[in-house]
Amino acid sequence: MTDTGEALAGLADDRVLLGRTSTAERVADILRTRIAEGYFRPEAQLPEKAIATALGVSRNTLREAFRLLTHERLLVHELNRGVFVRVLTVEDLIDIYRVRRLLECAALRGLGRPPFPVAGLEAAVATGEEAARAGLWRDLGTANIRFHQELVALAGSPRTNEVMRGILAELRLVFHVMEDPRRFHEPYLPRNREILRALAAGDAVGAEALLAAYLDDSRRQLAEAYGRRLG
């Protein structure tokens, strides 16, 4: 089954998330999550009828959700062709990592006195380790993304959490440039554990230093992959 086919099959299960008052915002949230989980790849066309049927929503509601996600730079509408998952550029990559540094490092820098609430981070790392043992590399990528969402959540800011969700969905589109997801994602798993260990020990300064190096390495790897593709 293709990534898009697998995503469509799962959308029917997501209908319960809509509740009785379906809204474009809730539909957009479901699709954003599916993009962040790697189900919809760049350049994939989103079939309007199939998605509306799977979610049990009207086409008008779905079109409004598409407009919201287009505004978030996750989708593009092509006249007379339909809606597609956006292909990000190397300039997008650089800007995403600029924002990640601002959000993630600031979240750690602004922590109060320990102990810090690291249960969400621990769960994300454990999920990633389980995915790695099972050889589920897309799931490992999702666990890594969840880890960074949990880092920002330490700031206790709903607005920052919302911005980070959009940034990480864009980031997942960048990940598709890597030809070998295992080779890319697996080395960062022990680094997640190392950052977690520092925070569990109350060392926010050390955790921030580890995170900054992590982000630099990740950005460099992805930029090199873009360079190879464009070359």
C-alpha positions as CSV (number, residue, x, y, z in Angstrom):
1,M,0.0,0.0,0.0
2,T,1.3,3.5,-0.9
3,D,1.9,6.1,1.8
4,T,-1.2,8.0,0.6
5,G,-3.3,4.8,0.5
6,E,-2.2,4.0,4.0
7,A,-3.1,7.5,5.2
8,L,-6.5,7.3,3.6
9,A,-7.2,4.0,5.2
10,G,-6.4,5.5,8.6
11,L,-8.5,8.6,8.1
12,A,-11.7,6.7,8.7
13,D,-10.4,5.9,12.2
14,D,-9.8,9.6,12.7
15,R,-13.4,10.4,12.2
16,V,-14.0,10.0,16.0
17,L,-11.7,13.0,16.6
18,L,-14.1,15.3,14.8
19,G,-16.9,14.8,17.3
20,R,-20.4,15.9,16.4
21,T,-19.5,19.4,15.3
22,S,-17.0,18.8,12.5
23,T,-15.0,21.9,11.6
24,A,-12.4,22.8,9.1
25,E,-9.9,23.4,11.9
26,R,-10.3,19.9,13.2
27,V,-10.0,18.4,9.8
28,A,-6.8,20.5,9.2
29,D,-5.4,19.3,12.5
30,I,-6.0,15.6,11.4
31,L,-4.3,16.2,8.1
32,R,-1.5,18.1,9.6
33,T,-0.8,15.2,12.0
34,R,-0.8,12.7,9.2
35,I,1.7,14.9,7.3
36,A,3.9,15.1,10.4
37,E,3.7,11.3,10.8
38,G,5.0,10.9,7.2
39,Y,2.0,9.4,5.6
40,F,1.6,12.1,2.9
41,R,4.8,12.7,0.9
42,P,5.8,15.9,-1.0
43,E,4.1,16.1,-4.4
44,A,1.4,13.6,-3.3
45,Q,-2.1,14.7,-4.5
46,L,-4.8,14.8,-1.9
47,P,-7.9,13.2,-3.4
48,E,-10.8,15.4,-2.3
49,K,-13.6,12.9,-2.6
50,A,-11.7,10.1,-0.9
51,I,-10.6,12.2,2.0
52,A,-14.0,13.8,2.5
53,T,-15.6,10.3,2.5
54,A,-13.0,8.8,4.9
55,L,-13.6,11.6,7.4
56,G,-17.3,11.9,6.8
57,V,-17.2,15.7,6.1
58,S,-18.5,17.8,3.3
59,R,-16.3,18.9,0.5
60,N,-16.7,22.5,1.5
61,T,-15.4,21.7,5.0
62,L,-12.5,19.8,3.5
63,R,-11.7,22.7,1.0
64,E,-11.6,25.1,3.9
65,A,-9.2,22.8,5.7
66,F,-7.0,22.6,2.6
67,R,-7.0,26.4,2.5
68,L,-5.8,26.5,6.2
69,L,-3.0,24.1,5.4
70,T,-2.0,26.0,2.3
71,H,-1.7,29.1,4.4
72,E,0.6,27.0,6.7
73,R,2.8,26.2,3.7
74,L,2.0,22.4,3.9
75,L,-0.2,22.2,0.8
76,V,-0.3,23.9,-2.6
77,H,-3.3,24.3,-4.9
78,E,-2.6,23.9,-8.6
79,L,-5.3,25.3,-10.9
80,N,-7.2,22.6,-12.7
81,R,-5.1,19.9,-11.1
82,G,-6.0,19.8,-7.4
83,V,-4.3,20.0,-4.1
84,F,-0.8,18.6,-3.5
85,V,1.6,18.3,-0.6
86,R,4.2,21.0,-0.9
87,V,7.8,20.4,-1.9
88,L,10.0,22.4,0.4
89,T,13.2,24.1,-0.7
90,V,16.6,24.4,0.9
91,E,15.6,28.0,1.8
92,D,12.6,26.5,3.7
93,L,14.9,24.1,5.5
94,I,17.2,26.9,6.7
95,D,14.3,29.0,7.9
96,I,12.7,26.0,9.7
97,Y,15.9,25.4,11.6
98,R,16.2,29.1,12.4
99,V,12.8,28.9,14.0
100,R,13.5,25.6,15.7
101,R,16.5,27.1,17.5
102,L,14.5,30.1,18.6
103,L,11.7,27.9,20.0
104,E,13.5,24.8,21.3
105,C,16.6,26.3,22.8
106,A,14.6,29.2,24.4
107,A,12.2,26.6,25.9
108,L,15.1,25.0,27.7
109,R,16.8,28.3,28.6
110,G,13.6,29.5,30.2
111,L,13.1,26.5,32.5
112,G,12.8,27.3,36.1
113,R,14.3,25.3,38.9
114,P,14.5,21.5,38.7
115,P,13.0,18.9,38.8
116,F,11.6,19.3,35.3
117,P,8.5,17.4,34.0
118,V,10.2,14.9,31.6
119,A,7.6,12.2,31.4
120,G,6.5,13.2,27.9
121,L,10.2,13.2,26.7
122,E,10.7,9.8,28.3
123,A,7.7,8.4,26.5
124,A,8.9,9.8,23.2
125,V,12.3,8.3,23.6
126,A,10.9,4.9,24.6
127,T,8.6,4.9,21.6
128,G,11.6,5.7,19.4
129,E,13.7,2.9,20.8
130,E,10.9,0.5,20.4
131,A,10.4,1.6,16.7
132,A,14.1,1.2,16.1
133,R,14.1,-2.4,17.5
134,A,11.2,-3.2,15.2
135,G,12.9,-1.6,12.2
136,L,10.0,0.9,11.8
137,W,12.0,3.9,10.6
138,R,9.0,6.1,9.7
139,D,7.7,5.5,13.2
140,L,11.1,6.4,14.6
141,G,11.0,9.7,12.7
142,T,7.6,10.4,14.2
143,A,8.9,9.6,17.7
144,N,11.8,12.0,17.1
145,I,9.4,14.7,16.1
146,R,7.3,14.0,19.2
147,F,10.4,14.4,21.3
148,H,11.0,17.9,20.0
149,Q,7.3,18.8,20.5
150,E,7.7,17.7,24.1
151,L,10.8,19.8,24.5
152,V,8.9,22.9,23.5
153,A,5.9,21.9,25.7
154,L,8.2,22.3,28.7
155,A,7.8,26.1,28.2
156,G,4.1,25.7,29.2
157,S,2.9,27.9,26.3
158,P,-0.1,26.8,24.2
159,R,0.8,29.4,21.5
160,T,4.4,28.1,21.3
161,N,3.1,24.6,21.1
162,E,0.8,25.5,18.2
163,V,3.6,27.2,16.3
164,M,5.9,24.2,16.9
165,R,3.2,21.7,15.5
166,G,3.2,23.6,12.2
167,I,7.0,23.7,12.1
168,L,7.4,20.0,12.8
169,A,4.9,19.1,10.1
170,E,6.9,21.1,7.6
171,L,10.1,19.4,8.9
172,R,8.6,16.0,8.2
173,L,8.3,17.1,4.5
174,V,12.0,18.0,4.6
175,F,12.8,14.5,6.0
176,H,11.6,12.9,2.7
177,V,14.7,14.2,1.0
178,M,16.8,11.6,2.9
179,E,17.1,8.4,0.8
180,D,17.9,6.2,3.8
181,P,15.6,7.1,6.8
182,R,17.3,4.6,9.1
183,R,20.7,6.1,8.5
184,F,19.3,9.6,9.2
185,H,17.0,9.0,12.1
186,E,18.7,6.2,14.1
187,P,21.9,8.2,15.2
188,Y,19.7,10.9,16.8
189,L,17.9,8.4,19.1
190,P,20.7,8.1,21.6
191,R,21.2,11.9,21.4
192,N,17.5,12.3,22.4
193,R,18.3,10.0,25.4
194,E,21.3,12.1,26.3
195,I,19.3,15.4,26.3
196,L,16.6,13.6,28.4
197,R,19.3,12.4,30.8
198,A,20.6,16.0,31.3
199,L,17.1,17.4,31.9
200,A,16.3,14.6,34.4
201,A,19.5,15.5,36.2
202,G,18.3,19.1,36.3
203,D,21.0,20.3,33.9
204,A,19.1,22.6,31.5
205,V,22.2,24.4,30.4
206,G,23.9,21.2,29.4
207,A,20.7,20.0,27.7
208,E,20.5,23.2,25.7
209,A,24.2,22.8,24.5
210,L,23.4,19.2,23.4
211,L,20.3,20.4,21.6
212,A,22.1,23.2,19.8
213,A,24.7,20.8,18.5
214,Y,22.0,18.3,17.5
215,L,20.1,20.9,15.5
216,D,23.3,22.1,13.7
217,D,24.1,18.5,12.7
218,S,20.6,17.7,11.5
219,R,20.4,20.9,9.5
220,R,23.8,20.2,7.9
221,Q,22.8,16.7,6.9
222,L,19.6,17.7,5.4
223,A,21.1,20.7,3.5
224,E,23.8,18.3,2.1
225,A,21.0,15.9,0.9
226,Y,19.3,18.8,-0.8
227,G,22.6,19.7,-2.5
228,R,23.0,16.2,-3.8
229,R,19.4,16.1,-5.1
230,L,19.8,19.5,-6.9
231,G,23.2,18.6,-8.1
